[in-house]
Amino acid sequence: MSLKCRERSPLFLVHSSPKRQQGSLIIVVVFVIVVMSLLASSLMRMEWSNQDAVTKEILGTKAWFAAHSGAEWGLNQLFPIGDPAVQPDVGVCSGMSAQSAAASMIASINGCQGLVVECTLYQVSQGVDTINHFRVSSSAVCGSNRHEVRRAQEVWARGIE
């Protein structure tokens, strides 16, 4: 018996030998591992960035509310609740320039380290009358180290004529 080989076209070469097929699977596996690790690392970087943004947003909101509370506290010191005809005391404004115990309490309630409330008096002359204008500035710092956020607010008030 004689076996005859049929000639095949070079376009249809079939490698039936397992020895010739070794190594191609390793290349595919390495390629898949590299692509998946790059994808995973970029997703982790994006998630880390999102967490940073959310943390800063939350701390910024806390600092904003602490500064707002400080400004309201300062206005309440100038214009106490009660008799609306009471003129604000100029000495209260100058005494507000240091960080007070009440301002520290407001900051600690909001989870912030520092709240500074300052008052500046501007006296404006209108003819024979002098009108007091008050600027109450409040700034709060929340967070620490890398995630420290500072917010400031300013309120202007005019003395009752």
Backbone hydrogen bonds, N-H to C=O, Kabsch-Sander energy under -0.5 kcal/mol:
donor,donor_aa,acceptor,acceptor_aa,energy
4,K,2,S,-0.5
5,C,3,L,-0.5
6,R,4,K,-0.5
12,F,9,S,-1.6
13,L,10,P,-0.8
15,H,13,L,-0.5
16,S,14,V,-1.0
20,R,17,S,-0.8
21,Q,17,S,-0.6
21,Q,18,P,-0.8
22,Q,19,K,-0.6
24,S,21,Q,-0.9
27,I,23,G,-1.4
28,V,24,S,-1.7
29,V,25,L,-2.5
30,V,26,I,-2.5
31,F,27,I,-2.2
32,V,28,V,-2.4
33,I,29,V,-2.5
34,V,30,V,-2.4
35,V,31,F,-2.4
36,M,32,V,-2.6
37,S,33,I,-2.3
38,L,34,V,-2.1
39,L,35,V,-2.2
40,A,36,M,-2.6
41,S,37,S,-2.4
42,S,38,L,-2.1
43,L,39,L,-2.0
44,M,40,A,-2.2
45,R,41,S,-2.1
46,M,42,S,-2.0
47,E,43,L,-2.3
48,W,44,M,-2.4
49,S,45,R,-2.1
50,N,46,M,-2.3
51,Q,47,E,-2.3
52,D,48,W,-2.1
53,A,49,S,-2.2
54,V,50,N,-2.3
55,T,51,Q,-2.4
56,K,52,D,-2.5
57,E,53,A,-2.1
58,I,54,V,-2.4
59,L,55,T,-2.5
60,G,56,K,-2.4
61,T,57,E,-2.1
62,K,58,I,-2.3
63,A,59,L,-2.6
64,W,60,G,-2.3
65,F,61,T,-2.4
66,A,62,K,-2.4
67,A,63,A,-2.6
68,H,64,W,-2.4
69,S,65,F,-2.6
70,G,66,A,-2.3
71,A,67,A,-2.2
72,E,68,H,-2.4
73,W,69,S,-2.6
74,G,70,G,-2.3
75,L,71,A,-2.3
76,N,72,E,-2.3
77,Q,73,W,-1.7
78,L,74,G,-1.7
79,F,75,L,-3.2
86,V,83,D,-1.3
92,V,89,D,-0.7
93,C,89,D,-0.9
94,S,90,V,-1.4
95,G,91,G,-1.8
96,M,92,V,-0.8
96,M,93,C,-0.7
97,S,94,S,-0.9
98,A,95,G,-0.6
104,S,100,S,-1.9
105,M,101,A,-2.0
106,I,102,A,-2.2
107,A,103,A,-2.2
108,S,104,S,-2.4
109,I,105,M,-2.1
110,N,106,I,-1.5
111,G,108,S,-0.7
112,C,107,A,-3.0
113,Q,141,V,-1.4
114,G,141,V,-1.2
116,V,139,S,-2.6
117,V,115,L,-0.5
118,E,116,V,-0.5
118,E,137,S,-3.2
120,T,135,R,-2.2
122,Y,133,H,-3.1
124,V,122,Y,-0.6
124,V,131,I,-3.0
126,Q,129,D,-3.1
129,D,126,Q,-1.8
131,I,124,V,-3.4
133,H,122,Y,-3.2
134,F,157,A,-3.3
135,R,120,T,-2.5
136,V,134,F,-0.6
136,V,155,V,-3.3
137,S,118,E,-2.9
137,S,135,R,-0.7
138,S,153,Q,-3.0
139,S,116,V,-2.2
140,A,151,R,-2.8
141,V,114,G,-2.3
142,C,149,V,-2.8
143,G,111,G,-0.5
147,H,144,S,-2.0
148,E,145,N,-0.8
149,V,142,C,-3.2
149,V,147,H,-0.5
151,R,140,A,-2.3
153,Q,138,S,-3.1
155,V,136,V,-2.6
157,A,134,F,-2.7
159,G,132,N,-3.4
